Amino acid sequence: MKPTTLSNNIADSFRVFTKYIPNDHVGLLPEDIPESHFFTPTTPPLPNQGDVTLVSAPTYLKVPNDRSRHGFGVCSTDPQFPAINIRVPTHIHQNKITAEALGLIYGLLNTHTSTPLRIIVYSKSLYLALTKKREELRNCGLIGVRNARILQALFHLLDLRQAQTAFRQLSDINPMSCHWGQLLHKAEALAKDGVNKEDADQIDLSKAPQPPICGAKLTTLTQSLATKGVRASQALKPRKTTEKITDLVQKAILNQSGNLPEKDSIWRAIKTKNYTRRERNFLFLAMHGAQRIGKYWTNIPGYEDRAICNHCNEIEDMEHILFKCNRPNQCSIWEEAAKMWPNSYGHFPVDSLGLILGCGLLKIKVKQEQMESAKRLLQILVSTTAHHIWKLRNESVI
């Protein structure tokens, strides 16, 4: 029996992390939703003698006081191809690349493998992933790649094709031409219909077609990639305190800006170079609730009194230290920070712990050309002020 390989090279068969699918916890259909048949074509595709052009148009809709919803529309020059409009469900990570990739999967499933195919790709990142970086991503086992199941299924469907498959980026064609314009307009109209649906369509990524061999190729494995694979395959359960504080930050930003940020974007915002190393560490520990204050001491016999603020006789948590404590320095420091905030940028927007931890994602009413400088100034003011209050508190207590 011949070994199953991805090519004629036997070295491709030696792979690690084969049982681990990256981001396996993302995209699985919840138990309370009926089974999805998204990855099963309604009718078997028939071969087409001529070339076929396929378009998967992604789109998104900003929803007040909620996350943005994404959808896609798929159409083809094949007259037998069923027009489709889909709203991406919330259990799948929402972005335009994910929506477009799902649309391409649907298009490939409904196009015969012996039909020559030309695919128009909107996203430059997806275009590179399907062309120049495709082999590199396959060799690394898609470790650390968001929504790897979708790319894995897309790569596999492209491998199964028997006819030529060409890719063209949207920026390289003339959308005003009669041939391209009608096809693109139809796909974008279908995408708008999909994203405006009342209920999201059900897509179970566990049903997506998978290649016979997956994982990182042993011959190209690096120590860095192996470390990432081991850490990702041994995912730890989220800490309750961390989840609670992350939810607090999300709600604070939602009330201030009207947009609900992703948890990943909150953590990425803390890594900005606008913070010093010590300020970044302080905010990181605060996100985890790792400072030894407040309720940390209530469970240690003989040290319960350390949980109480000496000035206010209240539980000394981080919110209390930064905003509610009666220490004279606390109020004056925030007043000085607010004075340094330009009046043309509106009122100083930070007044809670959630807004401090998520200040990089706040909405500032300034001109577009002033947005980057305003965000940088806000991050510097907030992080410096909060960290300074924290240091003064430690000097008075220790």
Secondary structure, 3 states (H helix, E strand, C coil): CCCCCCCCCHHHHCEECCCCCCCCCCCCCCCCCCCCCCCCCCCCCCCCCCCEEEEEEEEEECCCCECCEEEEEEEECCCCCCCEEEECCCCCCCCHHHHHHHHHHHHHHCCCCCCCEEEEECCHHHHHHHCCCHHHHHHECCCCCCCHHHHHHHHHHHHCCCCCEEEEEHHHCCCCCHHHHHHHHHHHHHHHHHHCCCCCCCCCHHHCCCCCCCCEEHHHCCHHHHHHHHHHHCCCCCCHHHHHHHHHHHHHHHHHHCECCCHHHHHHHHCCCCCCHHHHHHHHHHHHCCCCCHHHCCCCCCCHHHHECCCCCCECCHHHHHHHCCCHHHHHHHHHHHHCCCHHHCCCCCCCHHHHHCHHHCCCCCCHHHHHHHHHHHHHHHHHHHHHHHHHHHHHHC
